[in-house]
Amino acid sequence: MKSGKAVGPDDIPVEVWKCLGEAAVEFLASLFNRVLESERMPEEWRRSVLVPIFKNKGDVQSCSNYRGIKLMSHTMKLWERVVEARLRKVVEICEQQYGFMPRKSTTDAIFALRILMEKYRDGQRELHCVFVDLEKAYDRVPREELWYCIRKSGVAEKYVRVVQDMYERSRTVVRCAVGQTEEFNVEVGLHQGSALSPFLFAMVMDQLSEEVRQESPWTMMFADDIVFCSESREQVEENLERWRFALERRGMKVSRSKTEYMCVNEREGSGTVRLQGEEVKKVQEFKYLGSTVQSNGECGKEVKKRVQAAWNGWRKVSGVLCDRKISARIKGKVYRTVVRPAMLYGLETVSLRKRQESELEVAELKMLRFSLGVTRLDRIRNEYIRGTAHVGRLGDKVREARLRWFGHVQRRESEYIGRRMLDMELPGRRQRGRPKRRYMDVINEDMKLVGASVEDAEDRDRWRETIRCGDP
């Protein structure tokens, strides 16, 4: 566990166990063995504090716009991690699940979706995508359904009883600005803030979607974020109904207001998608796992979102960045650690144009000038600004991130979805005139610029040295 996390009702932070070293390991091993043998954990671990966190969107007075996070005992979280490690050894989750799985991340799903859309756009073929949103997914999982899914996943009965014990007689209080509520029992859903809950939810989704996944070949799940694609509107509408039936008969709920439909290369009269007679909202862009995808294949909206996210991060640390008593080197380090990652998020999957790279660099230089107390009237060159703050060109960092990701994809097995998307060939002809830049067009330009080849990507260390672009 990471340090600096909010403690549960027992007020024992994980730092205590870290400081005790080997003594803590021996004590915890003995404690966890007793819990495993008795299948009963200490009563103190059953208590938690529920803190409502605003989602930063919608009406602040609406309870539905808050996410409840449970502050639980850190010692119990360590026990959960032990149980999770043992469950992962025996449970196989489907390839379509990218949430909280080893060697998978949001970037894998974003990349696969972008390349799939690019292939269909390039061949002038329609691609219909539905983004499914589940209402209060973690809070709606019925306990009996949870036990059923765990057993069906092949987990030994002893560990089923251990997980059941974690949810028996669980009690919580709600902490708000005016104090705490009375303690009450929690009898439905997974623990928000639990170390084990993400994997348990992945097991539930794996079992609930087992039948419908076979009917939707282009399906990706990241926990409760689901997207599936098809070449025909009728097929994607039929798949949506299958998903709704499979999920709602087991206690889940598909949100009618937040589930959205998008069509790539839409022809006139393509129509709409309906769910139980209700028209699904049709959009031209969708924020998928924090990255904006557009139906026309452009990335202008995503660039603007990245700039906005970077400015939001800059404002959070502006007290440090604008402090005249802090050196430029420290300011540059804070910028590289907090602000720049927000601007670069997901851009390794995007085919940027020179103009869009310039937009990002202009925004970065504005932030650096603000931080150093310099204006354009001072007529100080950009290279001097970057050298003073020890921050390299953003365009170079975008290229490095893009090539690093491409090398990662090339080294993966042939069954990996990113490789399959890049190697996939669809029938169809590119449109007349100057064609839009494809991802591999940008990659080839990047490799030519750094003097690399596709074969070099097989050697991780060599590839890393070739594409590296350090800060001054």
VOGU-3710 file (C-alpha; in Angstrom, 3 decimals, decimal comma):
1> mksgkavgpd> 0,000/0,000/0,000  1,057/3,572/-0,626  1,708/5,911/2,257  -0,313/9,023/3,008  -3,755/7,429/2,729  -6,713/8,420/4,938  -7,105/6,051/7,879  -10,170/4,056/8,868  -12,012/4,015/12,206  -9,103/2,278/13,979
11> dipvevwkcl> -6,755/5,224/13,204  -3,857/2,864/12,393  -2,109/4,010/9,188  -0,154/1,628/6,985  2,994/3,606/7,849  2,949/1,936/11,281  3,439/-1,496/9,735  6,086/-0,179/7,350  8,097/1,299/10,219  7,985/-1,945/12,211
21> geaaveflas> 9,651/-3,863/9,382  10,237/-7,581/9,972  8,371/-7,501/13,282  5,254/-6,318/11,420  5,648/-9,060/8,807  5,786/-11,759/11,480  2,843/-10,329/13,413  0,656/-9,821/10,328  1,493/-13,281/8,986  0,392/-14,810/12,292
31> lfnrvleser> -2,747/-12,652/12,379  -3,732/-13,411/8,780  -3,170/-17,140/9,287  -5,546/-17,097/12,257  -8,135/-15,177/10,222  -7,802/-17,665/7,357  -8,119/-20,690/9,628  -11,100/-19,355/11,567  -12,677/-17,633/8,527  -13,532/-14,759/10,867
41> mpeewrrsvl> -11,844/-11,376/10,852  -11,705/-8,978/13,850  -14,913/-7,060/14,525  -13,050/-3,731/14,312  -12,458/-4,352/10,606  -16,204/-4,417/9,912  -16,597/-0,725/10,701  -15,944/2,024/8,165  -16,530/5,723/7,530  -18,347/6,734/4,328
51> vpifknkgdv> -17,196/10,052/2,849  -19,261/11,508/-0,048  -16,983/12,955/-2,753  -18,469/15,389/-5,297  -17,919/14,293/-8,920  -17,357/17,911/-10,044  -20,318/17,827/-12,404  -24,035/18,429/-12,029  -26,015/19,882/-9,146  -23,997/20,049/-5,936
61> qscsnyrgik> -27,205/19,491/-3,933  -28,069/16,223/-5,698  -26,897/13,109/-3,848  -26,554/11,232/-7,152  -23,642/13,506/-8,087  -21,539/12,233/-5,192  -19,416/9,104/-4,964  -19,269/7,460/-1,565  -15,759/6,344/-0,587  -15,313/4,135/2,459
71> lmshtmklwe> -12,409/4,742/4,807  -11,540/1,265/6,025  -8,929/-0,243/8,304  -5,526/-0,290/6,604  -4,774/-3,616/8,267  -7,895/-5,077/6,670  -6,761/-3,707/3,299  -3,493/-5,598/3,695  -5,528/-8,745/4,373  -7,621/-8,015/1,266
81> rvvearlrkv> -4,474/-7,792/-0,844  -3,365/-11,201/0,396  -6,748/-12,681/-0,551  -6,717/-10,883/-3,918  -3,278/-12,287/-4,795  -4,536/-15,817/-4,149  -7,767/-15,304/-6,101  -5,884/-13,987/-9,129  -3,904/-17,234/-9,293  -7,027/-19,334/-9,884
91> veiceqqygf> -9,428/-16,932/-11,641  -9,155/-16,169/-15,353  -10,795/-12,946/-16,499  -11,761/-12,496/-20,159  -9,443/-10,615/-22,525  -12,060/-7,893/-23,042  -11,695/-6,693/-19,437  -9,012/-3,998/-19,095  -9,832/-2,629/-15,654  -7,414/-3,526/-12,835
101> mprksttdai> -5,862/-6,367/-14,836  -2,099/-7,071/-15,046  -0,354/-5,682/-18,151  -3,468/-3,705/-19,071  -4,414/-0,073/-18,630  -6,718/2,626/-19,939  -4,215/3,271/-22,736  -4,754/-0,237/-24,151  -8,502/0,295/-24,468  -8,185/3,866/-25,796
111> falrilmeky> -5,610/2,791/-28,384  -7,686/-0,173/-29,568  -10,799/1,971/-30,006  -8,959/4,758/-31,844  -7,254/2,370/-34,278  -10,505/0,487/-34,904  -12,267/3,754/-35,738  -9,345/4,818/-37,928  -9,454/1,580/-39,945  -13,163/1,945/-40,667
121> rdgqrelhcv> -12,825/5,633/-41,474  -9,923/4,872/-43,820  -11,942/2,238/-45,684  -15,024/4,498/-45,800  -17,071/1,940/-43,889  -19,593/2,585/-41,154  -18,795/1,604/-37,585  -21,475/1,850/-34,907  -20,355/2,184/-31,278  -22,443/2,137/-28,099
131> fvdlekaydr> -20,965/3,342/-24,811  -22,871/1,714/-21,952  -23,056/3,354/-18,539  -24,193/1,424/-15,458  -26,007/3,229/-12,663  -24,185/2,962/-9,316  -22,485/-0,201/-10,530  -20,528/-1,016/-7,361  -23,447/-0,190/-5,080  -25,969/-2,327/-6,986
141> vpreelwyci> -24,188/-5,701/-6,971  -26,465/-8,119/-5,047  -24,560/-10,122/-2,455  -26,049/-13,468/-3,549  -25,041/-12,703/-7,120  -21,519/-11,909/-5,907  -21,174/-15,272/-4,141  -22,550/-17,061/-7,216  -20,033/-15,375/-9,546  -17,103/-16,099/-7,223
151> rksgvaekyv> -18,005/-19,786/-7,047  -18,571/-20,008/-10,796  -15,106/-18,516/-11,346  -13,585/-21,594/-9,719  -12,640/-20,150/-6,324  -12,241/-22,663/-3,486  -15,139/-22,677/-1,032  -12,874/-21,673/1,858  -11,986/-18,400/0,127  -15,635/-17,843/-0,762
161> rvvqdmyers> -16,415/-17,983/2,957  -13,476/-15,656/3,690  -14,860/-13,053/1,265  -18,371/-13,526/2,648  -17,016/-12,845/6,126  -15,644/-9,494/4,913  -19,195/-8,411/4,080  -21,025/-9,884/7,070  -22,273/-7,388/9,656  -20,430/-4,549/7,910
171> rtvvrcavgq> -21,375/-1,197/9,424  -20,617/2,375/8,460  -21,282/6,008/9,301  -21,531/8,914/6,861  -19,145/11,781/7,509  -20,180/15,201/6,239  -19,438/18,858/6,942  -21,717/19,015/10,003  -20,630/15,743/11,619  -21,361/12,022/11,421
181> teefnvevgl> -24,582/10,052/11,144  -25,600/7,138/13,319  -24,015/3,798/12,449  -26,022/1,571/10,095  -25,624/-1,796/8,350  -24,539/-2,120/4,699  -26,305/-5,062/3,069  -25,856/-4,529/-0,682  -23,068/-3,648/-3,098  -19,280/-3,765/-2,932
191> hqgsalspfl> -17,152/-1,711/-0,560  -16,059/1,506/-2,292  -12,430/2,093/-1,331  -11,705/-1,582/-0,715  -8,523/-3,114/-2,131  -10,383/-6,274/-3,161  -13,537/-4,719/-4,663  -12,154/-3,925/-8,163  -11,200/-7,560/-8,741  -14,478/-8,834/-7,293
201> famvmdqlse> -16,359/-6,516/-9,652  -14,287/-7,766/-12,593  -15,280/-11,330/-11,651  -18,956/-10,328/-11,514  -18,837/-8,585/-14,907  -16,952/-11,524/-16,399  -19,675/-13,971/-15,397  -22,650/-11,716/-16,194  -21,373/-10,928/-19,688  -20,144/-14,418/-20,576
211> evrqespwtm> -22,977/-15,106/-23,022  -23,311/-11,690/-24,678  -19,566/-11,162/-25,245  -19,599/-13,874/-27,897  -22,220/-11,925/-29,866  -20,190/-8,679/-29,686  -16,691/-9,340/-31,097  -15,493/-5,730/-30,692  -16,206/-5,347/-26,981  -14,034/-3,620/-24,377
221> mfaddivfcs> -14,723/-3,277/-20,670  -12,903/-1,183/-18,111  -14,639/-2,138/-14,848  -18,159/-0,770/-15,459  -17,282/1,247/-18,601  -18,432/-0,826/-21,576  -18,126/-0,106/-25,291  -19,044/-2,453/-28,129  -18,964/-1,856/-31,872  -20,531/-3,383/-34,964
231> esreqveenl> -20,741/-2,687/-38,686  -24,527/-2,345/-38,687  -26,875/-0,244/-36,594  -29,331/-3,134/-36,286  -26,631/-5,424/-34,906  -25,399/-2,910/-32,342  -28,993/-2,248/-31,244  -29,561/-5,982/-30,841  -26,325/-6,314/-28,850  -27,378/-3,447/-26,584
241> erwrfalerr> -30,618/-5,235/-25,749  -28,689/-8,441/-25,011  -26,377/-6,569/-22,649  -29,318/-4,875/-20,942  -31,102/-8,165/-20,385  -27,977/-9,978/-19,149  -27,106/-7,215/-16,676  -30,530/-6,169/-15,411  -31,767/-9,682/-14,730  -28,862/-9,977/-12,250
251> gmkvsrskte> -29,552/-6,735/-10,397  -27,489/-4,220/-12,416  -29,043/-1,181/-14,110  -28,173/0,324/-17,517  -28,450/4,111/-17,418  -30,805/5,345/-20,137  -29,601/8,943/-19,846  -25,827/8,305/-19,907  -25,620/5,445/-22,423  -24,621/7,016/-25,771
261> ymcvneregs> -24,325/6,011/-29,420  -21,785/7,180/-32,015  -21,415/6,357/-35,704  -18,144/6,560/-37,657  -18,396/7,459/-41,369  -22,128/7,944/-41,043  -24,125/7,933/-44,241  -27,400/9,773/-44,652  -30,310/8,002/-43,044  -28,242/5,746/-40,782
271> gtvrlqgeev> -30,907/6,145/-38,129  -30,707/5,895/-34,376  -30,365/3,169/-31,756  -33,199/2,400/-29,352  -33,225/0,715/-25,974  -36,632/-0,675/-24,972  -38,301/1,808/-27,316  -36,355/4,775/-25,938  -33,930/6,532/-28,279  -30,293/6,379/-27,156
281> kkvqefkylg> -28,535/9,745/-27,215  -26,518/10,136/-30,418  -23,208/12,018/-30,115  -20,356/13,123/-32,357  -17,779/12,862/-29,601  -17,420/10,849/-26,402  -15,056/11,041/-23,447  -13,854/7,452/-23,150  -11,667/6,697/-20,110  -10,624/10,341/-19,948
291> stvqsngecg> -9,766/10,670/-23,659  -12,128/12,320/-26,149  -12,831/10,344/-29,340  -14,626/11,983/-32,284  -16,736/10,269/-34,913  -14,898/12,067/-37,754  -11,503/10,789/-36,568  -10,194/14,236/-35,696  -8,432/14,994/-32,416  -8,926/18,760/-32,099
301> kevkkrvqaa> -11,341/18,379/-29,185  -8,923/16,074/-27,373  -6,088/18,603/-27,739  -8,253/21,321/-26,200  -9,222/18,956/-23,357  -5,550/18,192/-22,683  -4,718/21,897/-22,538  -7,615/22,483/-20,166  -6,545/19,567/-17,946  -2,994/20,926/-17,836
311> wngwrkvsgv> -4,212/24,385/-16,811  -6,340/22,799/-14,074  -3,266/21,014/-12,771  -1,212/24,201/-13,042  -3,733/26,158/-10,967  -3,631/23,539/-8,218  0,112/24,075/-7,753  0,227/27,750/-8,758  1,121/28,645/-5,175  4,441/26,888/-5,728
321> lcdrkisari> 4,957/27,726/-9,396  4,373/31,463/-8,911  6,366/31,827/-5,679  9,358/34,087/-6,393  11,311/32,529/-3,513  11,331/29,093/-5,169  14,055/28,373/-7,718  13,308/27,820/-11,401  14,723/24,280/-11,180  12,218/23,298/-8,469
331> kgkvyrtvvr> 9,381/24,926/-10,412  10,380/22,957/-13,491  10,401/19,729/-11,508  6,921/20,443/-10,114  5,696/21,234/-13,633  7,164/18,000/-15,056  5,636/15,961/-12,231  2,150/17,467/-11,905  1,218/19,480/-14,991  2,867/17,847/-17,991
341> pamlygletv> 1,482/14,311/-17,375  -2,051/15,762/-17,481  -1,315/17,307/-20,876  0,289/14,148/-22,267  -2,399/11,702/-21,079  -3,576/9,518/-23,943  -1,680/11,453/-26,637  0,508/8,425/-27,401  -2,568/6,990/-29,161  -3,371/10,117/-31,194
351> slrkrqesel> -2,239/11,147/-34,695  -1,426/14,792/-34,004  -0,873/17,388/-36,697  1,887/19,989/-36,506  -0,673/22,695/-35,790  -2,074/20,729/-32,863  1,398/20,120/-31,440  1,942/23,865/-31,676  -1,239/24,482/-29,653  0,119/22,279/-26,888
361> evaelkmlrf> 3,529/23,961/-26,937  2,000/27,445/-26,847  -0,018/26,490/-23,768  3,073/25,005/-22,113  5,150/28,127/-22,716  2,412/30,313/-21,263  2,519/28,237/-18,081  6,315/28,402/-17,898  6,349/32,169/-18,460  3,741/32,658/-15,746
371> slgvtrldri> 5,802/30,493/-13,402  9,031/32,397/-14,040  7,395/35,829/-13,935  8,266/36,564/-17,560  6,024/38,168/-20,200  6,379/38,334/-23,970  7,228/42,022/-23,614  10,501/40,962/-21,987  11,488/39,468/-25,374  13,095/36,381/-23,873
381> rneyirgtah> 13,495/33,453/-26,246  11,556/30,247/-25,690  14,776/28,195/-25,582  16,019/30,272/-22,653  12,698/29,785/-20,823  12,906/26,017/-21,299  16,554/25,901/-20,297  15,933/27,912/-17,134  13,075/25,619/-16,050  14,847/22,489/-17,368
391> vgrlgdkvre> 11,794/21,516/-19,440  12,169/20,023/-22,920  9,952/20,717/-25,937  6,510/19,214/-25,522  6,473/18,058/-29,143  9,566/15,954/-28,456  7,973/14,447/-25,339  4,805/13,597/-27,310  6,925/11,864/-29,948  8,836/9,956/-27,269
401> arlrwfghvq> 5,587/8,824/-25,606  4,126/7,775/-28,965  7,199/5,752/-29,945  7,475/4,226/-26,476  3,879/3,017/-26,739  4,399/1,718/-30,291  7,418/-0,268/-29,113  5,342/-1,702/-26,280  2,650/-2,799/-28,766  5,215/-4,367/-31,113
411> rreseyigrr> 6,716/-6,462/-28,322  3,357/-7,882/-27,240  2,055/-11,234/-28,436  0,188/-11,430/-31,755  -3,142/-12,031/-29,935  -2,857/-8,701/-28,116  -5,689/-6,417/-29,206  -3,373/-3,525/-30,093  -1,380/-5,728/-32,468  -4,550/-7,162/-33,971
421> mldmelpgrr> -5,926/-3,682/-34,593  -2,736/-2,441/-36,270  -2,447/-5,556/-38,454  -6,155/-5,678/-39,354  -7,000/-5,017/-43,007  -10,516/-4,072/-44,064  -11,935/-4,054/-47,595  -12,635/-0,588/-48,912  -10,993/2,374/-50,626  -9,578/5,539/-49,160
431> qrgrpkrrym> -11,388/8,735/-50,073  -10,205/10,928/-52,936  -7,963/13,884/-52,349  -5,386/14,209/-49,639  -6,079/11,382/-47,154  -6,090/11,953/-43,427  -2,954/11,029/-41,527  -3,060/7,586/-40,006  -1,391/6,474/-36,816  1,281/4,490/-38,666
441> dvinedmklv> 1,997/7,478/-40,926  2,890/9,502/-37,838  4,904/6,618/-36,358  6,924/6,237/-39,574  7,697/9,970/-39,530  8,749/9,729/-35,892  11,012/6,722/-36,540  12,614/8,463/-39,509  13,294/11,509/-37,347  15,088/9,518/-34,620
451> gasvedaedr> 16,724/7,032/-36,994  14,867/3,941/-35,783  13,168/1,001/-37,481  10,330/-1,334/-36,543  12,825/-4,140/-35,896  14,575/-2,018/-33,249  11,424/-2,103/-31,113  12,013/-5,791/-30,300  14,973/-4,794/-28,110  13,478/-2,787/-25,239
461> drwretircg> 16,733/-1,235/-24,000  17,925/-0,301/-27,474  14,537/1,166/-28,362  14,455/3,189/-25,163  17,898/4,659/-25,832  16,985/5,500/-29,431  13,741/7,355/-28,696  14,757/9,006/-25,416  14,411/12,773/-25,353  15,503/14,075/-21,962
471> dp> 14,870/17,440/-20,386  17,755/19,970/-20,459
//
